[in-house]
Amino acid sequence: MSTDTPGIDPLEALRAPRDPACDVFLTGPVFLDIIFTGLDSAPVRGTESWARGMGSSPGGVANMATALARLGLHTSLAAAFGDDHYGEYCWDALEQGEGIDLSMSHTVPGWHSPVTVSMAYEGERTMVSHGHEAPAPAPVDGTGSRAGATGTGTSTGTTGTTGNGTSTGAAAPVFPQCPPRARAAIASLAPGRSEPWVATAARDGALVFGDVGWDETGRWDLDALPDLAHCEAFLPNAEEAMRYTRTDCPRAAAHALAKRVPLAVVTLGAEGAYAVDGRTGTAAAVPAIEVEALDPTGAGDVFVAGFVTGTLADWPLADRLAFAGLTAALSVQEFGGSLSAPGWAEIAAWWQLIRTCDRQDPAALERYAFLDDLLPATARAWPLRRAVPTIGFRQ
């Protein structure tokens, strides 16, 4: 759980002694993101462009992991980290800064961190990335340890840890052979690729949320996503949803997808989001919140994190959509993907401010009335960690 706003736990009323220690498990590559903002236009060939703003932060799967942790969920991440200063910075930012459990992560000797440079302008972004696929994890020996892979500092990734990083002395499960028992897991679905851990997590009781990217094969075939069969929810954007279902309307696409998964959620960009519960037939639509976007990097990941939080907390479908859209809207007003994610104090500040603004639509305010019972009574005493132009100063 993030060190932000201690004591804010959206699942507090639901927790029981035999529940998993992990709320959400996820895996994927961690990038170092370097973000330039304040560009008036796209860079022009043969010229030098100066940006008015710059930030650095962990990226890739770190975007979603940080968003989950800042919403109070006990988050476990399995990832490879580069054996360089970038990797050390990302590990420290996630484990020490955000309280994310990295006991299933490891540092790869001699492997450098992948890097993405993102340039935000005209409400969108352009990215340039470089990196190499991390080497396959070393074989696991009879003790459950993985030869040659270590964590950074005192963490080796082979012993169990508590939420504050204290070793329990017991051998922890080694990913990917044995993912941790969790309430939920987030899987990145790709055509023709099956990850055995997804089926294991679902079999052990985790609700699997399927995220998806652009289908480079051009087939757009749901049957080519084998892990979709294990998903509780599928969360494509409008274009992806329509291509997968051969429809010309995002809402029609959501209804078609709800025949394949229990819960279909389609993000509609500036129009908000639409979801269909395939079990009950319930549908919900929530408009987007209008904000001045500084950097849209990672907003989709923050949306998923907000929706997962609401689902685990057993909120009504419309409340989950509204909360997910709100967290995503707040994130685009800060630099960077991971470190732009809001915590409960930012959500509380927005709710307090919006109710004091003149000429607010009462019906729109009512859409977020569920926040009254969730938000902290007092503000946080220190600010969240945000992206800055460097990965660290000497002093």
C-alpha positions as CSV (number, residue, x, y, z in Angstrom):
1,M,0.0,0.0,0.0
2,S,1.2,3.5,-0.8
3,T,2.7,5.6,2.0
4,D,0.2,8.3,1.0
5,T,-2.7,8.9,3.5
6,P,-2.1,6.1,6.0
7,G,-5.3,4.4,7.2
8,I,-7.3,4.9,4.0
9,D,-8.4,1.4,3.0
10,P,-11.3,1.1,0.6
11,L,-11.6,-2.6,1.4
12,E,-11.5,-2.3,5.2
13,A,-15.1,-3.3,5.8
14,L,-14.6,-6.4,3.6
15,R,-11.3,-7.8,5.0
16,A,-11.3,-11.1,6.9
17,P,-8.5,-13.0,8.6
18,R,-8.2,-15.7,5.9
19,D,-8.2,-13.2,3.0
20,P,-5.1,-13.0,0.8
21,A,-2.4,-10.5,2.0
22,C,-2.2,-9.3,-1.6
23,D,-5.1,-7.3,-3.1
24,V,-3.8,-7.0,-6.6
25,F,-1.0,-8.8,-8.5
26,L,0.4,-7.7,-11.8
27,T,3.4,-8.2,-13.9
28,G,5.1,-6.6,-16.9
29,P,8.1,-4.5,-17.9
30,V,9.2,-1.4,-15.9
31,F,10.5,1.5,-18.0
32,L,12.1,4.8,-17.0
33,D,9.8,7.4,-18.4
34,I,11.2,10.9,-19.4
35,I,8.3,13.2,-20.2
36,F,8.5,16.6,-21.9
37,T,5.5,18.9,-21.7
38,G,4.7,22.4,-22.7
39,L,5.5,21.9,-26.3
40,D,3.4,24.1,-28.6
41,S,3.6,21.6,-31.5
42,A,5.2,18.4,-32.6
43,P,9.0,18.6,-33.1
44,V,10.0,19.7,-36.6
45,R,12.6,17.8,-38.6
46,G,16.0,19.5,-38.5
47,T,15.1,21.8,-35.6
48,E,15.6,21.8,-31.9
49,S,12.5,22.1,-29.7
50,W,12.5,23.3,-26.1
51,A,9.9,22.1,-23.6
52,R,8.6,24.2,-20.8
53,G,8.3,21.2,-18.5
54,M,10.1,17.9,-17.9
55,G,9.6,15.0,-15.5
56,S,11.1,11.6,-14.8
57,S,9.3,8.6,-13.3
58,P,9.0,4.8,-13.4
59,G,6.8,3.8,-16.3
60,G,5.4,0.7,-18.1
61,V,3.6,-1.5,-15.6
62,A,4.7,0.8,-12.8
63,N,1.9,3.2,-13.9
64,M,-0.8,0.9,-12.9
65,A,1.0,-0.5,-9.9
66,T,1.5,2.9,-8.4
67,A,-2.1,4.0,-9.1
68,L,-3.4,0.9,-7.3
69,A,-1.1,1.4,-4.3
70,R,-2.1,5.1,-4.0
71,L,-5.7,4.0,-3.8
72,G,-4.9,1.9,-0.7
73,L,-4.7,-1.5,-2.3
74,H,-2.0,-4.0,-1.2
75,T,-0.1,-4.3,-4.5
76,S,2.4,-7.0,-5.6
77,L,4.5,-6.5,-8.7
78,A,6.6,-9.1,-10.5
79,A,9.0,-7.4,-12.9
80,A,12.6,-7.4,-14.1
81,F,14.6,-4.3,-13.2
82,G,17.8,-3.1,-15.0
83,D,21.1,-3.4,-13.3
84,D,21.8,0.3,-13.6
85,H,21.0,3.6,-11.9
86,Y,17.7,3.8,-13.7
87,G,16.7,0.4,-12.4
88,E,17.8,1.3,-8.9
89,Y,15.8,4.5,-9.0
90,C,12.6,2.7,-10.3
91,W,13.0,0.0,-7.6
92,D,13.4,2.6,-4.8
93,A,10.5,4.8,-6.1
94,L,8.1,1.8,-6.2
95,E,9.1,-0.1,-3.0
96,Q,10.2,2.7,-0.7
97,G,8.2,5.5,-2.2
98,E,4.9,3.7,-2.9
99,G,5.0,0.7,-0.6
100,I,4.6,-1.8,-3.5
101,D,5.6,-5.4,-2.7
102,L,8.5,-6.3,-5.0
103,S,9.4,-9.7,-3.4
104,M,8.6,-11.3,-6.7
105,S,10.7,-8.9,-8.7
106,H,14.4,-9.2,-9.5
107,T,17.3,-7.3,-10.9
108,V,19.0,-8.7,-14.0
109,P,22.8,-8.4,-13.9
110,G,24.2,-6.7,-16.9
111,W,20.8,-5.7,-18.4
112,H,19.9,-2.0,-18.8
113,S,16.6,-0.5,-18.1
114,P,14.2,0.2,-21.0
115,V,13.5,3.9,-21.5
116,T,10.6,5.9,-23.0
117,V,10.7,9.5,-23.9
118,S,7.2,11.0,-24.1
119,M,6.4,14.4,-25.7
120,A,3.0,15.9,-24.8
121,Y,1.4,18.5,-27.0
122,E,-2.0,19.4,-28.4
123,G,-3.7,17.2,-25.8
124,E,-1.9,14.0,-27.0
125,R,1.5,12.5,-26.8
126,T,4.2,11.0,-29.0
127,M,6.6,8.4,-27.5
128,V,10.0,7.0,-28.5
129,S,11.2,3.9,-26.6
130,H,14.3,1.8,-26.5
131,G,15.0,-1.4,-24.7
132,H,15.6,-5.1,-24.9
133,E,13.5,-8.0,-23.7
134,A,14.6,-9.1,-20.2
135,P,16.4,-12.5,-20.2
136,A,14.2,-15.3,-19.0
137,P,14.3,-15.9,-15.3
138,A,16.9,-18.3,-14.1
139,P,15.8,-21.8,-13.1
140,V,14.4,-22.3,-9.6
141,D,16.4,-24.6,-7.4
142,G,15.0,-27.0,-4.8
143,T,14.8,-24.3,-2.1
144,G,12.6,-22.0,-4.1
145,S,15.5,-19.6,-4.8
146,R,16.4,-18.3,-8.3
147,A,20.0,-18.4,-9.1
148,G,21.7,-15.2,-10.3
149,A,18.7,-12.9,-9.7
150,T,18.6,-10.5,-6.8
151,G,16.6,-7.6,-5.6
152,T,18.2,-4.3,-4.8
153,G,19.6,-3.4,-1.4
154,T,18.4,-6.0,1.1
155,S,15.6,-7.6,-1.0
156,T,16.4,-10.8,-2.8
157,G,13.0,-11.7,-4.1
158,T,13.2,-15.2,-2.5
159,T,12.0,-14.7,1.0
160,G,8.6,-13.5,2.1
161,T,8.1,-9.9,3.3
162,T,5.4,-8.1,5.1
163,G,3.8,-4.8,3.9
164,N,6.6,-2.8,5.4
165,G,9.4,-4.8,3.8
166,T,10.3,-6.9,6.9
167,S,11.4,-10.4,6.1
168,T,9.2,-13.2,7.4
169,G,11.9,-15.8,7.0
170,A,9.7,-18.0,4.9
171,A,10.3,-18.9,1.3
172,A,8.0,-16.9,-1.0
173,P,6.4,-18.3,-4.1
174,V,8.5,-17.7,-7.2
175,F,6.9,-16.1,-10.2
176,P,5.9,-17.2,-12.9
177,Q,5.5,-20.7,-11.6
178,C,3.5,-19.6,-8.6
179,P,1.8,-16.2,-8.5
180,P,0.7,-15.0,-5.1
181,R,-2.8,-15.6,-3.9
182,A,-4.6,-12.3,-4.5
183,R,-8.1,-10.8,-4.7
184,A,-7.4,-9.6,-8.2
185,A,-4.9,-9.8,-11.0
186,I,-4.3,-7.6,-14.0
187,A,-3.3,-9.3,-17.2
188,S,-2.1,-7.8,-20.4
189,L,-3.7,-9.8,-23.2
190,A,-1.9,-10.2,-26.5
191,P,-2.9,-12.2,-29.7
192,G,-1.6,-15.7,-29.7
193,R,0.0,-15.5,-26.3
194,S,-1.1,-17.4,-23.2
195,E,0.5,-16.7,-19.8
196,P,0.1,-19.8,-17.5
197,W,0.1,-17.7,-14.4
198,V,-3.3,-16.1,-15.4
199,A,-5.1,-19.4,-15.3
200,T,-3.4,-20.2,-11.9
201,A,-4.5,-16.9,-10.4
202,A,-8.1,-17.3,-11.6
203,R,-8.1,-20.9,-10.2
204,D,-6.9,-19.6,-6.9
205,G,-9.8,-17.1,-6.7
206,A,-8.4,-13.9,-8.2
207,L,-10.7,-11.7,-10.3
208,V,-8.7,-11.2,-13.5
209,F,-9.0,-7.9,-15.3
210,G,-7.9,-8.1,-18.9
211,D,-6.1,-5.1,-20.4
212,V,-5.3,-5.1,-24.1
213,G,-3.3,-3.1,-26.7
214,W,-3.4,-2.5,-30.4
215,D,-3.5,-5.8,-32.4
216,E,-0.4,-5.5,-34.7
217,T,-1.5,-8.6,-36.6
218,G,-4.7,-6.8,-37.8
219,R,-6.8,-9.9,-37.2
220,W,-8.8,-8.5,-34.2
221,D,-9.9,-12.0,-33.2
222,L,-11.2,-12.5,-29.6
223,D,-10.5,-16.3,-30.0
224,A,-6.8,-15.3,-30.4
225,L,-6.8,-14.0,-26.8
226,P,-6.6,-17.3,-24.9
227,D,-6.4,-15.7,-21.5
228,L,-9.7,-13.9,-22.1
229,A,-11.5,-17.1,-20.9
230,H,-10.1,-16.5,-17.4
231,C,-11.1,-12.8,-17.2
232,E,-13.8,-11.3,-14.9
233,A,-13.5,-8.1,-16.8
234,F,-12.2,-6.9,-20.2
235,L,-11.3,-3.2,-20.6
236,P,-10.5,-2.2,-24.2
237,N,-10.9,1.4,-25.6
238,A,-13.6,2.2,-28.1
239,E,-11.6,1.6,-31.3
240,E,-10.3,-1.7,-30.0
241,A,-13.7,-2.9,-28.8
242,M,-15.4,-2.1,-32.2
243,R,-12.6,-3.9,-34.1
244,Y,-12.8,-7.0,-32.0
245,T,-16.6,-7.2,-32.3
246,R,-17.0,-5.9,-35.9
247,T,-19.4,-3.2,-34.7
248,D,-19.6,0.5,-35.5
249,C,-20.7,1.6,-32.1
250,P,-18.8,1.4,-28.8
251,R,-21.9,0.7,-26.8
252,A,-22.9,-2.1,-29.2
253,A,-19.4,-3.4,-28.8
254,A,-19.7,-3.5,-25.0
255,H,-22.9,-5.5,-25.2
256,A,-21.2,-8.0,-27.6
257,L,-18.2,-8.3,-25.4
258,A,-20.4,-9.0,-22.4
259,K,-21.4,-12.2,-24.0
260,R,-17.7,-13.3,-23.8
261,V,-16.8,-12.0,-20.3
262,P,-18.8,-11.3,-17.2
263,L,-18.0,-7.6,-17.3
264,A,-17.2,-5.5,-20.4
265,V,-15.9,-1.9,-19.9
266,V,-15.2,0.3,-22.9
267,T,-13.4,3.6,-22.5
268,L,-14.7,6.4,-24.8
269,G,-12.1,9.1,-24.4
270,A,-13.6,12.5,-24.1
271,E,-17.1,10.9,-23.9
272,G,-16.4,8.9,-20.7
273,A,-16.9,5.2,-20.4
274,Y,-19.6,2.5,-20.9
275,A,-19.9,-0.8,-19.2
276,V,-22.1,-3.9,-19.3
277,D,-22.5,-6.6,-16.7
278,G,-23.0,-9.8,-18.6
279,R,-24.5,-11.6,-15.7
280,T,-27.3,-9.2,-14.9
281,G,-27.6,-7.3,-18.2
282,T,-27.0,-4.0,-16.3
283,A,-25.4,-1.2,-18.3
284,A,-23.9,2.0,-17.1
285,A,-22.5,5.1,-18.8
286,V,-20.6,8.0,-17.2
287,P,-19.4,11.1,-19.0
288,A,-15.8,12.2,-18.8
289,I,-14.7,15.0,-16.5
290,E,-13.5,18.1,-18.4
291,V,-10.0,19.1,-17.2
292,E,-7.0,20.9,-18.7
293,A,-4.6,18.0,-19.5
294,L,-0.9,18.6,-18.9
295,D,0.2,15.0,-19.7
296,P,-2.1,12.1,-20.7
297,T,0.6,9.5,-20.1
298,G,-0.7,6.5,-18.1
299,A,-4.3,7.8,-17.8
300,G,-5.7,4.5,-19.1
301,D,-3.8,2.6,-16.5
302,V,-5.1,4.9,-13.8
303,F,-8.6,4.3,-15.1
304,V,-8.2,0.6,-14.8
305,A,-6.8,0.9,-11.2
306,G,-9.8,3.0,-10.2
307,F,-12.2,0.5,-11.7
308,V,-10.4,-2.5,-10.0
309,T,-10.7,-0.6,-6.7
310,G,-14.4,-0.1,-7.0
311,T,-15.0,-3.7,-8.1
312,L,-13.1,-5.1,-5.2
313,A,-15.0,-2.8,-2.9
314,D,-18.3,-4.1,-4.4
315,W,-19.6,-0.7,-5.5
316,P,-22.4,-0.3,-8.0
317,L,-21.3,-0.4,-11.6
318,A,-21.9,3.3,-12.3
319,D,-19.9,4.3,-9.2
320,R,-17.0,2.2,-10.4
321,L,-17.0,3.9,-13.8
322,A,-17.4,7.4,-12.2
323,F,-14.5,6.8,-9.8
324,A,-12.3,5.3,-12.5
325,G,-12.9,8.3,-14.8
326,L,-12.3,10.7,-11.9
327,T,-8.9,9.2,-11.0
328,A,-7.8,9.3,-14.7
329,A,-8.9,12.9,-15.0
330,L,-6.9,14.0,-12.0
331,S,-3.8,12.1,-13.3
332,V,-3.5,14.0,-16.5
333,Q,-3.1,17.3,-14.6
334,E,0.4,16.1,-13.4
335,F,3.6,15.1,-15.1
336,G,4.3,11.4,-15.8
337,G,2.4,8.2,-15.8
338,S,3.1,6.5,-12.5
339,L,3.8,9.5,-10.2
340,S,0.8,11.5,-11.6
341,A,-1.6,9.0,-10.1
342,P,-3.9,10.6,-7.4
343,G,-4.3,9.5,-3.8
344,W,-7.3,9.9,-1.6
345,A,-6.3,13.4,-0.5
346,E,-6.3,14.6,-4.1
347,I,-9.7,13.0,-4.7
348,A,-11.0,14.7,-1.5
349,A,-9.6,18.1,-2.6
350,W,-11.4,17.8,-5.9
351,W,-14.7,16.8,-4.3
352,Q,-14.5,19.7,-1.9
353,L,-13.6,22.2,-4.6
354,I,-16.2,21.1,-7.2
355,R,-19.1,21.5,-4.7
356,T,-18.1,25.1,-4.1
357,C,-18.1,26.1,-7.8
358,D,-21.0,28.1,-9.1
359,R,-23.5,26.8,-11.6
360,Q,-22.8,23.1,-11.0
361,D,-25.3,20.7,-12.4
362,P,-27.0,19.1,-9.3
363,A,-27.4,15.8,-11.2
364,A,-23.7,15.7,-12.1
365,L,-22.7,16.3,-8.5
366,E,-25.1,13.5,-7.4
367,R,-23.1,11.2,-9.6
368,Y,-20.2,11.5,-7.2
369,A,-22.1,11.6,-3.9
370,F,-20.8,8.1,-3.0
371,L,-17.5,9.8,-2.3
372,D,-18.8,11.3,0.9
373,D,-18.5,8.0,2.8
374,L,-15.1,7.2,1.4
375,L,-12.9,10.3,1.8
376,P,-10.6,11.1,4.6
377,A,-11.8,13.7,7.1
378,T,-8.4,15.4,7.2
379,A,-5.8,16.2,4.5
380,R,-2.5,14.5,4.2
381,A,0.4,16.2,6.0
382,W,2.9,15.7,3.1
383,P,2.6,15.8,-0.7
384,L,2.7,12.8,-2.9
385,R,5.9,12.1,-4.7
386,R,5.7,13.7,-8.2
387,A,7.9,13.5,-11.3
388,V,10.9,15.8,-11.3
389,P,13.4,16.6,-14.1
390,T,16.0,14.2,-12.8
391,I,16.1,10.8,-11.2
392,G,17.9,12.1,-8.1
393,F,20.2,14.8,-6.7
394,R,23.4,14.0,-4.9
395,Q,22.2,15.7,-1.7
